[in-house]
Amino acid sequence: MLPRLTSIFRINKRFTHNLTFAERYCSTTSNNQTPFYDVVVVGGGHAGTEACSAAARMGARTLLITHKRSTIGEMSCNPSFGGIGKGHLMREVDALDGVCARSCDNSGVQYKVLNKRRGPAVWGPRAQIDRKLYKAEVQKELSETANLEIVEASVEDIILEREEGQSLNRIKGISLKNGDVVWTKSLVITTGTFLRGQINIGLKTMPAGRIGDEPAIGLAKSLEDLGFRMSRLKTGTPPRIKASSINFDILERHPGDNPPVPFSFMNDRVWLNNEDQLDCFLTHTSADVNDIVKRNLHCNRHVTEELTGPRYCPSIESKVLRFGGKTHQIWLEPEGFDSELIYPNGLSCTLPEEEQIKLVRCLRGLEEAELARPGYGVEYDFVDPRELYQTLETKRADGLFFAGQINGTTGYEEAGAQGILAGANAAAKTLKRKPLTISRTEGYLGVLVDDLTTLGTNEPYRMFTSRAEFRLSLRPDNADLRLTEKGYQIGLVSEERYQRMVSIREKLKMGIELLSDIKKGSNTWKEQLGLPLGKASIHKSAFEMLAITVEDIKTEDLCDLAPEVLGWIKDDRVLCERLKIEALYSLSIQEQAKEVEEVQRHEQLRIPRSIDYLSRSLNLSYEEQEKLVNIQPQTIAAASRIQGITPSTIVRLVRYVKQQEMTASA
C-alpha cells in the first residue's frame, strides 16, 4: 500500500504521466501496480559510473540513465588519472571497491608516482590513460554488474511526493524528455557540466555540456524550482594536436616508472610492461604566447566574463593575465596507443581557432603543429554544496543525492569519490541500512565532503594533500586499512577484497611486532648494514632502525640479518614497502596529532589587525596571502574556515600570533 499523500507532483507541470518507460523497463511490486527501481542514477560520467556500480554492489536494483550509452566512462578532458591529492582519492575509491582504479590498471599507457622526492604521505600515483581502452573497461565492468540496467534517455523533471503531516518532499520518480516516467526511492544526479552547459570558443557560443552533447536544460529548471541555491562556474580544455606535426626530438623526454605501480590494491602489477609504456614530453610557453593572449582579449568571451574558473588548473589566458611575463610548462601527453592526438596539458584556451593555431606554434617543438580540434571553454550551473548532508543527500528533498561537478568540484577523481559515496548512501537509504560517512580523520574523501558541505565553494574545488590536517596518516598506501572494512560492513565491498585487506593487516601487525622485538645497539645495526657508525650507540629495535630516513636501510636488508624470524617478510615486496612507510611515520603521526590539538586549543585566539601576512616568517603562498589580506579573519577559527588556507598554515599562524603577543608584552 502506498502511504497517504497530500501531493504527488512534478516540478515542471507541463509533463504528463506516461508509463511507457515503466512498462518497458521496470519491474513491479507484488500488487503489480507500482513499477520502480531502488536507485536511479542520472549521468554516465565518472561520478555516475561509480554511483550506479556502488548501489548495484550493495544489492539495490539500479538504473543508470545516460544521454549516450557509447559515452559512458568518457574522459572528456585530460587523458590521465591521479596525481598529488587526486591519487589519494583514487586509492580510497578503490579501497571501497570502486571501478576507476581497476580500469586504469588495465588501460594505462604510462604510470608514474609524482612527488617522490618528498615523503610517501604526499606521493601522487598517476597514470596516462588510453581513452578508448579506459572507456571499454568501464563499460565492460558495468555490463557485467548484477542488479544494474542502463538506458539512453534525457531526464527532464523530478517527481516528488509528500506524506500527510510531513514538511519535506521526497523522491517519487523522474520524467524523461519524451514524457516517460520512472519510479524510484533514491535518485542520484551526476550531470557534470551539463546543467545549462554552454561552450565558448572566441566570441562563439553554443549550448552543450561538451562537444557533441546536448545540455540538461529541463533538469536545471527543476532544481531551480525546488529552491536550490545555484550559481555558475567555468572550466576549459586545450586544443588537441596531431602527433605527426610535433618535433619530439628537440623536447625533454619523460618516461614512466620502472616498475609501473598499480592504483588498485587488488593488483600486484598493471597490464603492460615497463618497456611498453609511452613517453610524455615537456615544452614551455614563450613571450609570443603572452602577446597573442593580450592582443585577443576583445575576442575571448570565456576569459573576460565574470565567472569563476579553476584556480589550480587555469587557462593559459588566465595564467598570462595573473602572472605577467612568466613562462609556463606545457606537458605533451599521448591519448592512447593508436591515437594520433596529443593533449597539451597546461594549454587550456578559448581563443578563436585561428589564434589558437598561432599560439600553439609559438611553443618549442610545435612550430609546425596542426590542430585536430580547438580548445574550448564550458560554463555550467552547479548547486551550492552546503545544500547537502555529509552523505551527499540533499536537505530539500528526501532521497535526492548529488555527486560530481554539480557540487562545484573539478576533476575525474573528485567526481568518482563523490559518486561512490552518493551511490552507496542512496542504496543504503532504500535498503534501510546505516549510511556511509567518512570523517576528515578517516580519508581525503571525508576532507572533500566536509569542505564542500561546511564551507561551500566559489571556484571549482580541487583536492590537494595540503587540505588535510591528518595527511601523514591519510596516505595512499593505507587507504585499504582505513576504509575497506567500513565499506564491507554495509555491503559495498566484496568478500574477496575484504579478505585481502585482512590478510595484509595481519601481516603488517605481525611484521611490526617482530621488528620491534629484535633490539641491538644502533652502531651494531649500522655495522651489520654497512653504514657509517655514530658517535654514540643507542639501543634500538629493528623497527626503529627502519624509521631512520636513510634510503639504504630497507626492510629486506633487516630481514637478512634475522632470516629465521623475518625471512618470510622479504619474499613479499609490497609488505616490505608498507612496513618501511609505517616505520617512517610512526613518530610523525604523533607529532601531527599534537599540532592539530594545538590549533583546536587556540581557535578563539584573536588575530591582530596589524598582522603582516606578507611577512617571510609566515611563509605563506601567494594565494594564502591574497585571501587573508582580503578577508582579514578576526580569529584562528575564522582563518581555518577560509577555503585554500591549509592546516599547516594555521599552525604557523597560531605560533606567529602568539610570538607577536609575547614580543609585545616584553
Phi and psi in degrees as a GROMACS rama.xvg file:
@    title "Ramachandran Plot"
@    xaxis  label "Phi"
@    yaxis  label "Psi"
@TYPE xy
-74.1054  145.214  LEU-2
-64.7311  155.301  PRO-3
-67.6855  128.464  ARG-4
-115.226  143.6  LEU-5
-84.5564  -24.0431  THR-6
-163.47  143.924  SER-7
-126.327  120.053  ILE-8
-148.445  157.545  PHE-9
-96.7465  155.778  ARG-10
-71.1673  -46.3493  ILE-11
-93.5047  109.934  ASN-12
-73.0403  -10.7454  LYS-13
-73.869  -12.8236  ARG-14
-91.1102  143.634  PHE-15
-109.191  156.321  THR-16
-62.6104  134.368  HIS-17
-154.777  110.164  ASN-18
-91.7349  21.2604  LEU-19
-56.7558  -47.246  THR-20
-61.6348  -45.9491  PHE-21
-61.5067  -40.3541  ALA-22
-65.5454  -33.2023  GLU-23
-81.7461  -39.6356  ARG-24
-115.945  -21.2393  TYR-25
-101.168  141.359  CYS-26
-77.0151  173.518  SER-27
-123.744  163.75  THR-28
-79.6665  179.303  THR-29
-62.1623  -26.4997  SER-30
-86.5879  4.3611  ASN-31
57.0272  27.3367  ASN-32
-120.281  -22.5538  GLN-33
-123.1  91.1394  THR-34
-71.3923  140.564  PRO-35
-161.984  162.575  PHE-36
-115.799  149.37  TYR-37
-65.0591  -42.9738  ASP-38
-137.747  134.636  VAL-39
-118.264  131.227  VAL-40
-114.002  130.576  VAL-41
-107.249  116.365  VAL-42
112.402  128.353  GLY-43
-106.968  27.5095  GLY-44
-82.6004  -156.324  GLY-45
-70.9987  -36.7804  HIS-46
-69.3858  -42.6472  ALA-47
-65.9966  -40.7572  GLY-48
-66.2298  -40.1166  THR-49
-69.3196  -36.8868  GLU-50
-66.3086  -48.3771  ALA-51
-69.063  -36.5661  CYS-52
-65.4256  -42.2978  SER-53
-63.1527  -46.4754  ALA-54
-61.952  -42.6774  ALA-55
-66.8085  -39.9232  ALA-56
-61.1042  -30.4837  ARG-57
-79.5792  -3.55584  MET-58
98.9978  4.9397  GLY-59
-82.4209  136.5  ALA-60
-69.9289  115.537  ARG-61
-121.628  141.368  THR-62
-122.25  128.109  LEU-63
-103.535  123.66  LEU-64
-110.126  125.308  ILE-65
-138.72  152.511  THR-66
-59.961  -46.1868  HIS-67
-136.269  122.789  LYS-68
-61.2274  -32.0038  ARG-69
-68.5876  -17.0708  SER-70
-102.212  7.31202  THR-71
-60.13  129.457  ILE-72
79.2197  13.4136  GLY-73
-65.3811  132.637  GLU-74
-92.8556  92.2024  MET-75
-77.27  -14.1727  SER-76
-124.293  -107.285  CYS-77
-75.3259  148.588  ASN-78
-90.2088  52.4679  PRO-79
-153.38  156.821  SER-80
-127.203  150.077  PHE-81
90.3864  -164.423  GLY-82
122.983  -171.134  GLY-83
-72.4462  121.131  ILE-84
87.4716  -51.7627  GLY-85
-67.8571  -36.6653  LYS-86
-63.9631  -33.3937  GLY-87
-61.638  -44.8045  HIS-88
-61.8596  -39.3047  LEU-89
-59.6  -45.4714  MET-90
-63.8019  -36.1372  ARG-91
-71.7199  -38.9985  GLU-92
-61.4164  -41.9587  VAL-93
-65.1807  -39.1425  ASP-94
-60.3523  -25.1967  ALA-95
-95.6664  15.3472  LEU-96
73.8807  27.9546  ASP-97
-70.0905  174.589  GLY-98
-89.4861  -38.396  VAL-99
-64.7388  -40.2533  CYS-100
-65.821  -46.4367  ALA-101
-62.6371  -37.9246  ARG-102
-66.8083  -37.8103  SER-103
-65.5289  -38.5295  CYS-104
-64.8313  -18.084  ASP-105
-108.797  10.5234  ASN-106
-145.236  5.54942  SER-107
-75.893  154.106  GLY-108
-111.123  -15.9074  VAL-109
-158.059  137.616  GLN-110
-123.18  133.487  TYR-111
-151.854  136.4  LYS-112
-96.3665  117.499  VAL-113
-83.3692  158.528  LEU-114
68.9516  27.497  ASN-115
-66.1393  -17.6963  LYS-116
-70.6549  -17.1859  ARG-117
-103.93  -174.515  ARG-118
-71.8399  160.061  GLY-119
-57.7851  -22.9089  PRO-120
-64.5652  -26.8846  ALA-121
-115.481  17.2903  VAL-122
-64.3533  148.485  TRP-123
-123.855  90.7995  GLY-124
-58.1732  130.38  PRO-125
-144.949  149.641  ARG-126
-143.264  134.595  ALA-127
-78.5812  136.214  GLN-128
-119.743  142.646  ILE-129
-78.8325  113.094  ASP-130
-54.9081  -46.7682  ARG-131
-64.6928  -43.5637  LYS-132
-65.9839  -40.607  LEU-133
-62.9571  -47.7537  TYR-134
-60.4804  -40.7687  LYS-135
-64.2411  -39.1026  ALA-136
-64.0174  -45.2291  GLU-137
-64.2165  -46.7889  VAL-138
-63.4643  -37.1196  GLN-139
-64.4846  -45.5891  LYS-140
-63.0598  -44.3977  GLU-141
-65.6984  -37.2581  LEU-142
-65.7961  -24.1835  SER-143
-99.0102  3.83361  GLU-144
-83.4969  123.678  THR-145
-65.3832  151.306  ALA-146
72.0092  9.80045  ASN-147
-120.662  129.531  LEU-148
-120.474  150.563  GLU-149
-128.915  133.698  ILE-150
-136.343  154.138  VAL-151
-93.5309  123.949  GLU-152
-169.032  170.004  ALA-153
-121.47  121.855  SER-154
-81.8978  130.325  VAL-155
-114.019  -22.4604  GLU-156
-156.887  155.502  ASP-157
-110.065  133.606  ILE-158
-103.7  126.815  ILE-159
-119.429  159.968  LEU-160
-136.168  160.077  GLU-161
-140.133  122.746  ARG-162
-73.0085  152.688  GLU-163
-59.7506  129.581  GLU-164
87.7219  -4.75291  GLY-165
-101.437  142.445  GLN-166
-95.0883  -17.8582  SER-167
-98.9458  130.176  LEU-168
-69.4425  153.455  ASN-169
-133.395  156.24  ARG-170
-67.0747  133.622  ILE-171
-117.352  -35.7634  LYS-172
176.341  -167.752  GLY-173
-138.526  153.226  ILE-174
-106.213  141.323  SER-175
-96.0512  169.582  LEU-176
-61.5147  -31.3478  LYS-177
-86.3711  3.81652  ASN-178
97.3873  -10.1989  GLY-179
-65.5255  157.835  ASP-180
-124.285  142.405  VAL-181
-126.926  129.234  VAL-182
-92.4965  143.388  TRP-183
-160.511  158.67  THR-184
-96.1284  -25.3152  LYS-185
-134.235  132.239  SER-186
-125.12  126.951  LEU-187
-113.401  118.841  VAL-188
-102.553  121.446  ILE-189
-133.306  67.7552  THR-190
-89.0236  1.11875  THR-191
57.5519  -128.337  GLY-192
-96.1356  19.843  THR-193
-89.2473  -16.9461  PHE-194
-67.0037  105.675  LEU-195
50.2635  39.1724  ARG-196
-64.7942  144.431  GLY-197
-141.661  131.007  GLN-198
-96.6978  138.956  ILE-199
-124.588  128.248  ASN-200
-132.971  111.561  ILE-201
63.0388  -124.006  GLY-202
-98.578  -0.84367  LEU-203
-83.6918  139.873  LYS-204
-131.704  151.045  THR-205
-151.263  142.403  MET-206
-72.2369  120.8  PRO-207
-174.086  147.927  ALA-208
-83.2883  -30.7778  GLY-209
-158.892  168.021  ARG-210
-52.9931  122.898  ILE-211
90.2008  -0.931158  GLY-212
-127.257  133.935  ASP-213
-70.8174  150.499  GLU-214
-78.2388  167.524  PRO-215
-99.9176  97.2047  ALA-216
-88.4834  -50.6421  ILE-217
-62.5699  -40.5389  GLY-218
-65.3921  -39.2949  LEU-219
-60.8087  -41.5569  ALA-220
-64.1422  -39.1093  LYS-221
-60.9509  -45.427  SER-222
-65.2792  -38.1969  LEU-223
-64.132  -43.3148  GLU-224
-66.809  -25.8  ASP-225
-72.4924  -13.1703  LEU-226
100.266  6.03354  GLY-227
-63.8827  138.07  PHE-228
-73.7967  118.837  ARG-229
-125.684  151.547  MET-230
-147.677  -172.295  SER-231
-126.624  145.446  ARG-232
-127.54  170.681  LEU-233
-138.493  152.957  LYS-234
-146.651  -177.193  THR-235
-160.006  173.342  GLY-236
-140.111  148.79  THR-237
-81.2696  167.669  PRO-238
-67.3969  156.915  PRO-239
-100.494  136.797  ARG-240
-115.731  140.723  ILE-241
-72.9265  124.715  LYS-242
-60.5717  -34.9032  ALA-243
-66.1348  -15.5677  SER-244
-97.3544  5.93453  SER-245
-106.687  137.21  ILE-246
-91.81  86.0459  ASN-247
-69.4626  -22.2987  PHE-248
-60.7854  -28.1529  ASP-249
-99.4131  6.69106  ILE-250
-102.791  159.971  LEU-251
-76.7278  122.093  GLU-252
-91.4896  138.158  ARG-253
-130.565  105.007  HIS-254
-81.7019  173.505  PRO-255
-83.4528  179.486  GLY-256
-76.6222  150.955  ASP-257
-126.044  110.651  ASN-258
-84.2287  158.555  PRO-259
-65.3823  137.065  PRO-260
-99.1805  124.751  VAL-261
-73.769  158.239  PRO-262
-78.0025  -43.2739  PHE-263
-82.0513  137.91  SER-264
-67.0646  -15.6908  PHE-265
-84.4323  -8.87462  MET-266
-115.524  132.402  ASN-267
-86.1503  -17.0828  ASP-268
-155.926  162.943  ARG-269
-87.8492  179.893  VAL-270
-78.1383  -16.2456  TRP-271
-124.673  159.846  LEU-272
-85.0846  165.096  ASN-273
-57.5929  -43.0353  ASN-274
-68.6423  -13.13  GLU-275
-91.6008  -5.37409  ASP-276
-71.6158  148.135  GLN-277
-90.9837  152.266  LEU-278
-89.8474  152.553  ASP-279
-105.14  162.816  CYS-280
-133.671  152.608  PHE-281
-118.997  132.483  LEU-282
-135.261  -178.872  THR-283
-138.56  156.639  HIS-284
-75.5891  169.026  THR-285
-131.483  176.995  SER-286
-62.1451  -30.0844  ALA-287
-64.2124  -35.3712  ASP-288
-61.5679  -45.729  VAL-289
-59.0107  -41.6686  ASN-290
-63.7958  -43.4805  ASP-291
-62.0579  -42.7558  ILE-292
-61.7185  -49.1642  VAL-293
-67.6768  -34.4953  LYS-294
-70.6911  -20.6453  ARG-295
-115.737  20.3049  ASN-296
-61.1775  -30.5822  LEU-297
-67.8329  -18.6478  HIS-298
-119.759  35.4518  CYS-299
-132.478  78.9087  ASN-300
-57.4763  -40.8895  ARG-301
-62.8171  -36.1804  HIS-302
-81.6266  -36.7586  VAL-303
-84.9105  -19.1825  THR-304
-73.1489  155.528  GLU-305
-89.4359  69.7885  GLU-306
-126.734  149.618  LEU-307
-85.0762  125.737  THR-308
-102.806  179.866  GLY-309
-69.8203  121.406  PRO-310
-67.2947  -35.6165  ARG-311
-98.5117  -2.98324  TYR-312
-144.292  59.6582  CYS-313
-77.1125  164.867  PRO-314
-68.8354  162.043  SER-315
-63.4341  -33.1489  ILE-316
-62.4218  -44.076  GLU-317
-64.3875  -38.4559  SER-318
-65.3648  -41.3897  LYS-319
-63.4408  -43.9458  VAL-320
-70.5015  -31.8645  LEU-321
-83.9561  -38.0652  ARG-322
-112.622  9.74429  PHE-323
65.0993  -128.27  GLY-324
-88.3  12.6162  GLY-325
-66.5  152.619  LYS-326
-91.1451  157.132  THR-327
-133.157  144.908  HIS-328
-72.4131  140.063  GLN-329
-126.638  118.156  ILE-330
-94.2309  128.421  TRP-331
-97.3754  111.004  LEU-332
-115.628  130.361  GLU-333
-69.7342  146.128  PRO-334
-97.7286  -1.96557  GLU-335
161.846  167.252  GLY-336
-67.3619  -36.3139  PHE-337
-110.662  22.9927  ASP-338
-101.446  138.864  SER-339
-84.8064  -4.75221  GLU-340
-92.5555  142.893  LEU-341
-118.627  134.36  ILE-342
-99.5562  113.892  TYR-343
-85.3412  86.8304  PRO-344
-64.6782  123.361  ASN-345
106.149  -0.621334  GLY-346
-117.675  30.8753  LEU-347
-57.3931  128.027  SER-348
-154.584  157.583  CYS-349
-131.101  23.5841  THR-350
-64.4118  162.433  LEU-351
-55.6233  150.032  PRO-352
-56.684  -40.6975  GLU-353
-65.5721  -30.8109  GLU-354
-77.5503  -30.9374  GLU-355
-62.8562  -38.936  GLN-356
-61.2133  -45.6307  ILE-357
-61.6523  -42.2927  LYS-358
-63.2701  -47.4272  LEU-359
-60.1153  -38.6484  VAL-360
-75.2277  -2.35777  ARG-361
-83.7092  -9.08221  CYS-362
-86.7524  141.214  LEU-363
-61.0874  131.396  ARG-364
89.1535  -11.5326  GLY-365
-118.21  24.7358  LEU-366
-61.4006  -25.241  GLU-367
-120.373  25.9843  GLU-368
-65.0501  147.056  ALA-369
-116.859  133.66  GLU-370
-87.0201  129.962  LEU-371
-85.826  -25.8153  ALA-372
-161.816  135.839  ARG-373
-73.312  158.002  PRO-374
-72.6517  161.126  GLY-375
-153.105  160.506  TYR-376
-104.88  154.111  GLY-377
-128.967  130.445  VAL-378
-116.929  145.45  GLU-379
-157.771  162.527  TYR-380
-81.4565  147.479  ASP-381
-140.172  160.412  PHE-382
-99.96  138.194  VAL-383
-57.149  115.034  ASP-384
-66.2523  -9.91203  PRO-385
-70.7342  -4.94251  ARG-386
-79.1022  -0.363596  GLU-387
-113.137  152.751  LEU-388
-82.3249  173.447  TYR-389
-72.6688  -7.88828  GLN-390
-83.6834  -5.59475  THR-391
73.6911  14.533  LEU-392
-82.4299  142.472  GLU-393
-76.6543  154.163  THR-394
-84.0737  -13.593  LYS-395
-95.9523  -17.8797  ARG-396
-146.174  122.586  ALA-397
-67.7627  126.189  ASP-398
90.7199  3.21283  GLY-399
-105.108  125.002  LEU-400
-122.723  147.631  PHE-401
-121.192  145.026  PHE-402
-151.497  142.4  ALA-403
97.0893  -148.829  GLY-404
-67.1086  -16.401  GLN-405
-61.7231  -22.1689  ILE-406
-95.1089  7.84283  ASN-407
91.5741  15.2061  GLY-408
-97.2308  170.642  THR-409
-134.719  145.51  THR-410
108.837  144.473  GLY-411
-60.9364  -42.7345  TYR-412
-68.9652  -43.366  GLU-413
-62.1986  -38.2278  GLU-414
-66.7904  -47.5018  ALA-415
-61.2266  -40.3056  GLY-416
-63.4579  -43.6776  ALA-417
-65.9002  -38.0022  GLN-418
-60.2417  -45.035  GLY-419
-67.7067  -34.5835  ILE-420
-70.2548  -45.2064  LEU-421
-66.0789  -42.9565  ALA-422
-63.1634  -42.2687  GLY-423
-63.8308  -42.6035  ALA-424
-74.5187  -31.0753  ASN-425
-63.266  -42.5831  ALA-426
-68.4335  -42.2448  ALA-427
-60.538  -36.2514  ALA-428
-65.8124  -46.0332  LYS-429
-67.5049  -40.2163  THR-430
-86.927  2.91095  LEU-431
59.234  47.0186  LYS-432
-109.888  167.941  ARG-433
-65.4687  142.199  LYS-434
-70.9265  159.742  PRO-435
-97.2453  117.518  LEU-436
-126.913  144.392  THR-437
-127.769  124.724  ILE-438
-86.5261  171.818  SER-439
-63.1424  -26.4467  ARG-440
-81.2265  -13.1501  THR-441
-101.734  -23.1923  GLU-442
-175.046  160.195  GLY-443
-64.7206  -29.4419  TYR-444
-60.7051  -37.9823  LEU-445
-66.5217  -38.874  GLY-446
-62.8935  -46.7508  VAL-447
-56.7015  -51.8576  LEU-448
-68.727  -40.1397  VAL-449
-65.9083  -42.8133  ASP-450
-57.6676  -46.9614  ASP-451
-67.639  -49.1714  LEU-452
-77.0688  -19.9337  THR-453
-95.9476  -47.2025  THR-454
-99.3627  -21.9193  LEU-455
70.3302  -167.652  GLY-456
-155.932  146.048  THR-457
-118.03  11.5338  ASN-458
-150.97  157.481  GLU-459
-56.147  119.578  PRO-460
-78.676  131.132  TYR-461
-128.062  142.11  ARG-462
-81.6808  135.686  MET-463
-133.478  152.406  PHE-464
-63.3443  -28.4402  THR-465
-67.6426  -14.0607  SER-466
-77.0708  -15.7131  ARG-467
-98.7687  128.057  ALA-468
-69.0608  -30.4342  GLU-469
-109.708  39.0638  PHE-470
-66.3796  -21.1683  ARG-471
-69.5283  -27.576  LEU-472
-98.9734  -14.5534  SER-473
-97.8676  69.8595  LEU-474
-98.571  159.162  ARG-475
-62.0957  -31.3248  PRO-476
-73.8166  -22.5659  ASP-477
-115.043  17.9268  ASN-478
-59.2076  -33.9247  ALA-479
-66.4255  -40.6884  ASP-480
-66.4415  -30.5402  LEU-481
-80.1957  -36.5668  ARG-482
-122.715  -24.4451  LEU-483
-62.0388  -43.8114  THR-484
-64.5936  -37.1475  GLU-485
-62.1357  -42.1198  LYS-486
-68.1651  -36.1347  GLY-487
-64.5615  -37.1907  TYR-488
-64.7277  -25.3848  GLN-489
-103.925  5.45473  ILE-490
90.2149  12.657  GLY-491
-85.1029  -28.9203  LEU-492
-107.915  139.366  VAL-493
-70.1981  158.606  SER-494
-61.7382  -39.889  GLU-495
-60.868  -46.7237  GLU-496
-66.4529  -41.4021  ARG-497
-60.5844  -46.1791  TYR-498
-65.8114  -33.5392  GLN-499
-65.6541  -41.0395  ARG-500
-64.6762  -44.5821  MET-501
-59.0434  -40.703  VAL-502
-62.3286  -47.5508  SER-503
-68.2978  -33.9747  ILE-504
-63.8535  -41.9873  ARG-505
-68.5544  -39.3511  GLU-506
-64.4493  -41.8251  LYS-507
-62.4551  -45.0322  LEU-508
-60.6837  -45.6583  LYS-509
-66.6294  -41.5934  MET-510
-62.3287  -43.0693  GLY-511
-63.9282  -41.2324  ILE-512
-63.8488  -44.6856  GLU-513
-66.6552  -42.9519  LEU-514
-65.507  -33.0417  LEU-515
-74.8828  -23.6993  SER-516
-81.1114  -22.5706  ASP-517
-91.0748  114.368  ILE-518
-127.194  140.377  LYS-519
-150.775  171.625  LYS-520
-67.4208  144.92  GLY-521
-60.3165  -35.4569  SER-522
-70.4791  -29.928  ASN-523
-64.8304  -44.8301  THR-524
-58.3679  -48.3776  TRP-525
-64.4784  -38.5194  LYS-526
-63.1748  -43.71  GLU-527
-68.8963  -27.777  GLN-528
-90.7697  -3.66652  LEU-529
75.3788  31.1618  GLY-530
-108.174  157.028  LEU-531
-59.7678  139.715  PRO-532
-79.4179  152.064  LEU-533
-92.5542  170.975  GLY-534
-68.2487  -33.1858  LYS-535
-127.615  149.485  ALA-536
-108.549  118.115  SER-537
-107.636  139.339  ILE-538
-67.5469  120.239  HIS-539
-136.502  150.154  LYS-540
-83.333  165.607  SER-541
-61.3579  -34.8295  ALA-542
-66.6553  -39.3628  PHE-543
-67.7452  -36.2933  GLU-544
-65.4077  -36.0912  MET-545
-65.8766  -25.2123  LEU-546
-76.7146  -13.9059  ALA-547
-65.6122  130.486  ILE-548
-80.024  58.7698  THR-549
-117.216  120.101  VAL-550
-61.6329  -22.5806  GLU-551
-68.7394  -24.6  ASP-552
-87.7715  102.313  ILE-553
-110.948  156.811  LYS-554
-57.9586  -40.9619  THR-555
-60.4983  -37.6328  GLU-556
-64.9855  -41.4435  ASP-557
-67.7047  -35.9685  LEU-558
-62.5105  -34.0713  CYS-559
-67.0333  -23.4669  ASP-560
-80.1358  -15.9592  LEU-561
-142.53  63.1124  ALA-562
-62.5075  -29.0819  PRO-563
-68.6136  -24.5354  GLU-564
-104.204  -38.6707  VAL-565
-110.302  1.78476  LEU-566
-57.6244  -35.9578  GLY-567
-65.3207  -26.8479  TRP-568
-69.6922  -40.885  ILE-569
-59.4138  -28.4824  LYS-570
-75.0589  -10.3125  ASP-571
-112.316  100.368  ASP-572
-60.6465  -45.1749  ARG-573
-64.177  -40.73  VAL-574
-63.318  -41.0213  LEU-575
-61.0977  -43.3145  CYS-576
-63.69  -41.9032  GLU-577
-71.959  -34.352  ARG-578
-64.6538  -40.3517  LEU-579
-61.307  -43.6539  LYS-580
-67.2542  -41.555  ILE-581
-59.5948  -40.6072  GLU-582
-67.1024  -42.691  ALA-583
-58.9814  -35.0639  LEU-584
-103.828  4.55217  TYR-585
-60.4472  -38.8244  SER-586
-89.2798  -35.9672  LEU-587
-62.7496  -35.3325  SER-588
-63.9692  -38.2448  ILE-589
-65.1336  -40.6958  GLN-590
-65.1696  -39.4494  GLU-591
-63.2159  -40.9691  GLN-592
-61.321  -36.0305  ALA-593
-65.9643  -38.9734  LYS-594
-63.5523  -43.1897  GLU-595
-62.6638  -41.9545  VAL-596
-63.0464  -37.5867  GLU-597
-62.0759  -43.693  GLU-598
-63.5184  -44.1109  VAL-599
-62.4773  -34.9652  GLN-600
-68.4751  -27.2939  ARG-601
-112.762  25.4932  HIS-602
-59.4726  -34.1164  GLU-603
-91.4452  5.96351  GLN-604
-62.044  126.637  LEU-605
-81.811  137.173  ARG-606
-93.4025  121.367  ILE-607
-63.9244  145.336  PRO-608
-63.2064  -25.1042  ARG-609
-83.5914  2.70539  SER-610
-59.0712  140.846  ILE-611
-103.574  97.8528  ASP-612
-70.5232  -10.6193  TYR-613
-90.2585  -0.821137  LEU-614
-61.6297  137.616  SER-615
-65.4615  -24.5949  ARG-616
-62.873  -31.0605  SER-617
-80.3119  -27.4211  LEU-618
54.5305  51.1117  ASN-619
-89.1743  149.478  LEU-620
-72.3003  164.451  SER-621
-58.5897  -41.6062  TYR-622
-63.3927  -43.0694  GLU-623
-65.9337  -41.6411  GLU-624
-58.5796  -46.7252  GLN-625
-59.1179  -46.3959  GLU-626
-71.3782  -41.654  LYS-627
-68.7971  -38.344  LEU-628
-65.1723  -41.4526  VAL-629
-71.9225  -41.1451  ASN-630
-86.4166  -33.7576  ILE-631
52.3069  62.2099  GLN-632
-62.6427  145.221  PRO-633
-89.993  -23.6389  GLN-634
-133.486  166.34  THR-635
-62.0195  -39.6951  ILE-636
-59.7127  -43.3522  ALA-637
-64.9249  -39.7751  ALA-638
-64.8376  -37.3347  ALA-639
-68.9224  -19.2698  SER-640
-89.4413  -1.65162  ARG-641
-79.6611  123.725  ILE-642
-62.5714  131.101  GLN-643
97.9555  -10.3248  GLY-644
-90.1964  113.922  ILE-645
-79.0101  156.376  THR-646
-57.8275  -38.6169  PRO-647
-65.2274  -33.6641  SER-648
-65.4544  -40.1239  THR-649
-62.9396  -39.5526  ILE-650
-60.3973  -46.15  VAL-651
-64.183  -37.1429  ARG-652
-65.6158  -42.7368  LEU-653
-57.7484  -49.597  VAL-654
-67.6717  -35.4656  ARG-655
-66.028  -46.122  TYR-656
-63.5569  -42.9112  VAL-657
-63.685  -39.7562  LYS-658
-64.1206  -40.7276  GLN-659
-63.8018  -37.6737  GLN-660
-64.8559  -41.5963  GLU-661
-65.489  -40.9381  MET-662
-64.0861  -42.6136  THR-663
-64.0518  -40.7368  ALA-664
-64.6287  -40.8485  SER-665
